[in-house]
Amino acid sequence: MKTIVFLALSVALFFPGSSNGQSCRGRCGYGTDSSYSCQCNPACERYGDCCSDYAVECKASTSCQGRCGEQYNNQNECHCNSLCPQYNNCCSDYSSLCDGSSGGSSGGSTTITDAEIKTVSEKLYSLDYNKASSSQLTINSQTLVSDSQTSSQKDLSSQPLFTYVNENVLFSKPTYAAFLAVLDNYNRMTGQTENFSSQQLSEQDKFLTETMSNTQVGRELFSFLQSKGVYSTESDFIYDLKMMWFGLYSRYNGKQDSSGFEHIFAGEIKSGKVSGFHNWIQFYLLEKSGQLNYYSHSFNGPWTSYPDVLGMQFMWDGYFKQVGSAIIGCSPEFDFALYSLCYITRPGKLCRLSIGGQALSIQTYTWNNSSYGNGKKYIASAYPATP
C-alpha cells in the first residue's frame, strides 16, 4: 500500500495539476478548451499556456516508424505525410520508410471530412464570445415571402429590419472596430479600380490580427487547419487569408475592382443590381443611414438566439438584392472564420456545418480568372445557402 501511495504522489509531483484535470493526458489535439487553465493544442507553446506535461504527453517520436501518411500535427517534432518534403520538416527516416509507400503518398494528411468540419464549426460557435446577445440586438423580420416572390421588388415590410443595436458595447470591441475600419474602404461600383492608401492596407492587417490572432475563434480555426496539414505556421495562415480575401481582381472591364472581402462583406453593384453583400453589420449601418430599405425575408434559420440566419430582400440606393443571406448577430471573427473554413476546405462547393446543434450550409465560389501564389484561387463569394 505504501508503494502505491508513493507512486501516486510521484505522478502528482511530476505532472502538477493532473489530479484536477489540468493535465494533457487524453487531451492532445487541436482544440482550445476554455474550461481548462492550460492547453494541449499546437498553439499553446506560442501563447505560453501549455499544461506542464504537454511535452511528455503530446510530443511524438522523431521516427516515421508506424506513422506514414498520418495527419499533420504541430505537436510532432518531425512529420511523415506527403506534404513534409514540401515544408522540409520530414523525419530523418521518412524517405526509407514512407516515400513511395501507400501511406506516404496517399495525401491523407489533407483529407478533411464533413464530420470534422461540423465538429470544428460547433467549436467556433461555442467560442464566439463577442456575438450579440438578445439585449444588445433586436430585429423585426416582418414579412416572409415564398421563393417565387423574391424577385417582385415590392416593399412588404413597413419597418426597418433592425430595431435596436447596442453600438456602444458591440462596436467598441476590438474585432468590431477593426472590421468597421476596413468596411468603408471600398467603391461599391464594379469597373472602378480600388486604390488603397498605406493606412487602409494597415487596417487590413489590423483586422486579420484582431480576428484571427487575438481571439479564440481565430486560434481554433488555425489550430484545426494546421493539424490537417493545410498550414505549417500561423504566419502562413495569416498571409494566405490576406491574399485570399483582400487580393484584388477584375469583375468588370479589366479593372482591379473587386476582392472577396469587398464582395461578401461590403457588397458591390454590378449590372444594375446588388452583388454579394452578406454581412449583418453592413446591412445595419446602411439601413440606419437611410441608404438601404428592407423589403422582406425569404427564409429564417431555426436558431432562437444569435447568431441566426436570414435571407433578405432589399433595395440599396435604387439597386435591388433578390436574396442577401447573412448570419445575424455573430461577431466579425465568427463570420470571417466560417467563410474561411468553408472556402479552404470546400472551395467552390457546398460546405455543411453544425451551429448550436442545427445544420447550416454555406456555398462558396472560387475566382477562376486570376490567381495568387502558386496558382491559388481568390475567394469569389460565400454565403449561407437557402435551406
ZALO-707004 format. One line per 5 residues: their letters; for each residue x, y, z of C-alpha. Coordinates in nm, 2 decimals. Layout:
! ZALO-707004
a) X Y Z; ...;
//
This chain:
! ZALO-707004
mktiv) 0.00 0.00 0.00; 0.29 0.24 0.09; 0.44 0.17 -0.26; 0.11 0.26 -0.43; 0.08 0.58 -0.24;
flals) 0.44 0.68 -0.31; 0.39 0.62 -0.69; 0.07 0.83 -0.69; 0.24 1.12 -0.51; 0.53 1.09 -0.76;
valff) 0.29 1.12 -1.05; 0.12 1.42 -0.89; 0.46 1.59 -0.84; 0.58 1.52 -1.19; 0.26 1.63 -1.36;
pgssn) 0.13 1.91 -1.14; -0.24 1.97 -1.19; -0.30 1.62 -1.33; -0.53 1.53 -1.04; -0.76 1.82 -1.10;
gqscr) -0.79 1.79 -1.48; -0.51 2.02 -1.58; -0.30 1.75 -1.75; -0.26 1.69 -2.12; -0.33 1.32 -2.07;
grcgy) -0.60 1.23 -2.31; -0.63 1.59 -2.43; -0.36 1.62 -2.70; -0.51 1.77 -3.02; -0.61 2.09 -3.20;
gtdss) -0.89 2.21 -2.97; -0.89 2.50 -2.73; -1.09 2.44 -2.42; -1.16 2.75 -2.21; -1.28 2.54 -1.92;
yscqc) -0.92 2.44 -1.85; -0.65 2.68 -1.73; -0.39 2.52 -1.95; -0.40 2.39 -2.31; -0.27 2.09 -2.51;
npace) -0.30 2.22 -2.87; -0.04 2.32 -3.12; -0.08 2.69 -3.04; -0.02 2.66 -2.67; 0.36 2.70 -2.70;
rygdc) 0.32 3.03 -2.88; 0.07 3.16 -2.63; 0.25 3.02 -2.32; -0.05 2.84 -2.18; 0.06 2.47 -2.22;
csdya) 0.00 2.23 -1.94; 0.32 2.13 -1.76; 0.31 1.78 -1.90; 0.25 1.89 -2.26; 0.59 1.79 -2.39;
vecka) 0.58 1.44 -2.23; 0.22 1.36 -2.32; 0.19 1.52 -2.67; 0.53 1.53 -2.83; 0.57 1.24 -3.07;
stscq) 0.86 1.02 -3.18; 1.12 1.15 -3.42; 1.09 0.84 -3.63; 0.83 0.76 -3.90; 0.80 0.40 -3.78;
grcge) 0.43 0.33 -3.79; 0.34 0.69 -3.88; 0.35 0.70 -4.26; 0.06 0.91 -4.40; -0.05 1.03 -4.06;
qynnq) -0.24 1.36 -4.03; -0.02 1.67 -3.97; 0.02 1.77 -3.61; 0.24 2.06 -3.49; 0.30 1.87 -3.17;
nechc) 0.53 1.63 -3.36; 0.89 1.73 -3.39; 0.90 1.60 -3.74; 0.64 1.47 -3.99; 0.56 1.16 -4.20;
nslcp) 0.30 1.27 -4.45; 0.30 1.36 -4.82; 0.34 1.73 -4.75; 0.65 1.71 -4.53; 0.90 1.72 -4.83;
qynnc) 0.74 2.05 -4.94; 0.78 2.20 -4.60; 1.12 2.04 -4.53; 1.01 1.90 -4.20; 1.01 1.52 -4.25;
csdys) 1.16 1.29 -4.00; 1.51 1.16 -4.10; 1.38 0.81 -4.19; 1.08 0.94 -4.40; 1.24 0.85 -4.73;
slcdg) 1.33 0.50 -4.63; 1.01 0.41 -4.45; 0.74 0.62 -4.63; 0.84 0.77 -4.96; 0.67 0.58 -5.23;
ssggs) 0.45 0.38 -5.00; 0.08 0.39 -5.00; 0.07 0.58 -4.67; 0.33 0.83 -4.75; 0.19 0.94 -5.09;
sggst) -0.18 0.89 -5.03; -0.24 1.26 -4.94; -0.44 1.16 -4.64; -0.29 1.45 -4.44; -0.51 1.69 -4.63;
titda) -0.83 1.49 -4.61; -1.09 1.68 -4.41; -1.43 1.51 -4.37; -1.77 1.66 -4.33; -1.79 1.53 -3.98;
eiktv) -1.47 1.71 -3.89; -1.60 2.04 -4.04; -1.92 2.01 -3.84; -1.72 1.94 -3.52; -1.49 2.24 -3.56;
sekly) -1.78 2.47 -3.66; -1.96 2.38 -3.34; -1.64 2.46 -3.15; -1.61 2.80 -3.33; -1.98 2.87 -3.23;
sldyn) -1.90 2.79 -2.87; -1.60 3.03 -2.87; -1.79 3.33 -3.02; -1.78 3.53 -2.71; -1.82 3.86 -2.90;
kasss) -2.15 3.78 -3.06; -2.45 4.00 -2.98; -2.69 3.90 -2.70; -3.07 3.94 -2.72; -3.03 4.25 -2.50;
qltin) -2.78 4.41 -2.75; -2.96 4.33 -3.08; -3.32 4.32 -3.18; -3.46 4.26 -3.53; -3.81 4.28 -3.67;
sqtlv) -3.82 4.03 -3.96; -4.18 4.11 -4.06; -4.30 3.97 -4.40; -4.20 3.62 -4.50; -4.22 3.56 -4.88;
sdsqt) -4.20 3.24 -5.09; -3.91 3.17 -5.33; -4.13 3.27 -5.62; -4.19 3.62 -5.47; -3.83 3.71 -5.41;
ssqkd) -3.79 3.89 -5.74; -4.11 4.10 -5.71; -3.92 4.41 -5.58; -4.21 4.51 -5.36; -4.16 4.67 -5.02;
lssqp) -4.37 4.44 -4.80; -4.22 4.55 -4.46; -4.31 4.89 -4.33; -4.05 4.90 -4.06; -3.67 4.86 -4.06;
lftyv) -3.52 4.52 -4.00; -3.30 4.63 -3.72; -3.50 4.77 -3.42; -3.20 4.81 -3.18; -2.83 4.76 -3.19;
nenvl) -2.62 4.85 -2.88; -2.33 5.01 -3.07; -2.16 5.14 -2.76; -2.10 4.78 -2.64; -2.06 4.59 -2.97;
fskpt) -1.87 4.83 -3.19; -1.62 4.93 -2.92; -1.49 4.57 -2.91; -1.15 4.54 -3.09; -1.27 4.30 -3.37;
yaafl) -1.58 4.51 -3.45; -1.37 4.83 -3.45; -1.12 4.67 -3.69; -1.39 4.54 -3.91; -1.56 4.88 -3.94;
avldn) -1.23 5.04 -4.02; -1.19 4.81 -4.33; -1.56 4.81 -4.43; -1.56 5.17 -4.56; -1.25 5.14 -4.78;
ynrmt) -1.43 5.03 -5.10; -1.60 5.18 -5.40; -1.91 4.97 -5.45; -1.93 5.01 -5.83; -1.75 4.74 -6.03;
gqten) -1.53 4.87 -6.32; -1.36 5.13 -6.10; -1.01 5.04 -5.97; -0.97 5.01 -5.60; -0.67 5.20 -5.47;
fssqq) -0.57 5.16 -5.11; -0.36 5.40 -4.90; -0.09 5.28 -4.66; -0.34 5.34 -4.38; -0.60 5.13 -4.54;
lseqd) -0.36 4.85 -4.60; -0.26 4.87 -4.23; -0.63 4.84 -4.15; -0.65 4.51 -4.34; -0.35 4.38 -4.13;
kflte) -0.51 4.50 -3.81; -0.84 4.32 -3.90; -0.66 3.99 -3.96; -0.46 4.03 -3.63; -0.76 4.12 -3.42;
tmsnt) -0.99 3.85 -3.56; -0.76 3.56 -3.63; -0.46 3.60 -3.39; -0.62 3.77 -3.09; -0.94 3.57 -3.05;
qvgre) -1.01 3.21 -2.95; -1.22 3.17 -3.27; -0.92 3.26 -3.48; -0.68 3.04 -3.28; -0.92 2.75 -3.31;
lfsfl) -0.95 2.78 -3.68; -0.58 2.80 -3.73; -0.51 2.50 -3.49; -0.76 2.29 -3.68; -0.62 2.37 -4.02;
qskgv) -0.26 2.33 -3.90; -0.35 1.99 -3.76; -0.48 1.88 -4.10; -0.16 1.99 -4.28; -0.32 2.29 -4.46;
ystes) -0.08 2.55 -4.29; 0.25 2.48 -4.12; 0.28 2.82 -3.93; 0.05 3.09 -3.82; 0.23 3.34 -4.04;
dfiyd) 0.15 3.12 -4.35; -0.22 3.11 -4.24; -0.25 3.49 -4.20; -0.07 3.56 -4.52; -0.29 3.32 -4.72;
lkmmw) -0.60 3.48 -4.57; -0.48 3.82 -4.66; -0.42 3.72 -5.02; -0.74 3.51 -5.05; -0.97 3.78 -4.91;
fglys) -0.80 4.11 -4.98; -0.62 4.04 -5.31; -0.77 4.24 -5.59; -0.90 4.10 -5.92; -1.13 4.23 -6.20;
ryngk) -1.50 4.17 -6.22; -1.56 4.42 -6.50; -1.36 4.58 -6.78; -1.02 4.46 -6.67; -1.00 4.69 -6.37;
qdssg) -0.87 4.57 -6.03; -1.21 4.65 -5.88; -1.30 4.37 -5.65; -1.20 4.13 -5.38; -1.36 3.85 -5.17;
fehif) -1.38 4.08 -4.87; -1.55 4.36 -5.06; -1.79 4.13 -5.24; -1.90 3.94 -4.94; -1.89 4.19 -4.65;
ageik) -1.93 4.53 -4.81; -2.13 4.44 -5.12; -2.10 4.56 -5.48; -2.31 4.70 -5.76; -2.28 4.52 -6.09;
sgkvs) -2.50 4.52 -6.40; -2.75 4.74 -6.22; -2.81 4.53 -5.91; -2.65 4.44 -5.58; -2.39 4.17 -5.60;
gfhnw) -2.26 3.99 -5.29; -2.34 4.17 -4.96; -2.38 3.90 -4.69; -2.30 4.08 -4.37; -2.54 4.20 -4.10;
iqfyl) -2.33 4.49 -3.97; -2.30 4.65 -4.32; -2.68 4.60 -4.35; -2.75 4.77 -4.02; -2.52 5.07 -4.09;
leksg) -2.67 5.13 -4.44; -3.03 5.09 -4.31; -2.95 5.33 -4.02; -2.82 5.59 -4.26; -3.12 5.57 -4.48;
qlnyy) -2.94 5.42 -4.78; -3.10 5.07 -4.75; -3.47 4.98 -4.74; -3.56 4.63 -4.61; -3.84 4.47 -4.81;
shsfn) -3.89 4.11 -4.68; -3.72 3.78 -4.60; -3.75 3.45 -4.78; -3.60 3.23 -4.51; -3.52 3.24 -4.14;
gpwts) -3.29 3.00 -3.96; -3.41 2.77 -3.67; -3.20 2.95 -3.41; -3.37 3.12 -3.12; -3.07 3.32 -3.02;
ypdvl) -2.78 3.49 -3.21; -2.62 3.41 -3.44; -2.92 3.35 -3.66; -2.95 3.32 -4.04; -3.18 3.54 -4.26;
gmqfm) -3.24 3.56 -4.63; -3.33 3.92 -4.71; -3.48 4.12 -5.00; -3.38 4.49 -5.00; -3.31 4.80 -5.21;
wdgyf) -2.97 4.97 -5.17; -2.98 5.32 -5.32; -3.20 5.21 -5.60; -3.03 4.88 -5.66; -3.22 4.56 -5.57;
kqvgs) -3.09 4.24 -5.40; -3.31 3.94 -5.45; -3.17 3.73 -5.17; -2.90 3.87 -4.95; -2.84 3.59 -4.69;
aiigc) -2.64 3.67 -4.38; -2.55 3.54 -4.03; -2.72 3.78 -3.80; -2.57 3.88 -3.47; -2.24 3.70 -3.50;
spefd) -1.90 3.86 -3.43; -1.68 3.96 -3.73; -1.43 3.69 -3.63; -1.70 3.42 -3.64; -1.83 3.54 -3.98;
falys) -1.48 3.55 -4.12; -1.38 3.22 -3.97; -1.68 3.03 -4.10; -1.65 3.16 -4.45; -1.27 3.09 -4.45;
lcyit) -1.32 2.74 -4.31; -1.57 2.66 -4.59; -1.36 2.81 -4.87; -1.04 2.65 -4.76; -1.20 2.30 -4.71;
rpgkl) -1.47 2.31 -4.97; -1.38 2.57 -5.24; -1.65 2.61 -5.50; -1.88 2.36 -5.32; -2.15 2.34 -5.06;
crlsi) -2.00 2.33 -4.71; -2.21 2.16 -4.44; -2.17 2.30 -4.09; -2.33 2.25 -3.75; -2.41 2.56 -3.54;
ggqal) -2.57 2.51 -3.20; -2.69 2.17 -3.30; -2.86 2.30 -3.61; -2.75 2.24 -3.97; -2.61 2.53 -4.18;
siqty) -2.48 2.51 -4.53; -2.25 2.77 -4.69; -2.20 2.79 -5.06; -1.85 2.90 -5.17; -1.72 3.00 -5.52;
twnns) -1.37 3.04 -5.65; -1.24 3.32 -5.87; -1.10 3.13 -6.17; -0.99 3.42 -6.39; -0.68 3.50 -6.19;
sygng) -0.47 3.36 -5.91; -0.21 3.43 -5.65; 0.10 3.24 -5.52; 0.14 2.90 -5.68; -0.19 2.91 -5.87;
kkyia) -0.41 2.96 -5.56; -0.76 3.10 -5.63; -0.91 3.41 -5.47; -1.24 3.37 -5.30; -1.52 3.49 -5.53;
saypa) -1.82 3.45 -5.30; -1.95 3.27 -4.99; -2.29 3.29 -4.83; -2.54 3.09 -4.62; -2.74 2.88 -4.87;
tp) -3.11 2.87 -4.88; -3.24 2.56 -4.69;
//
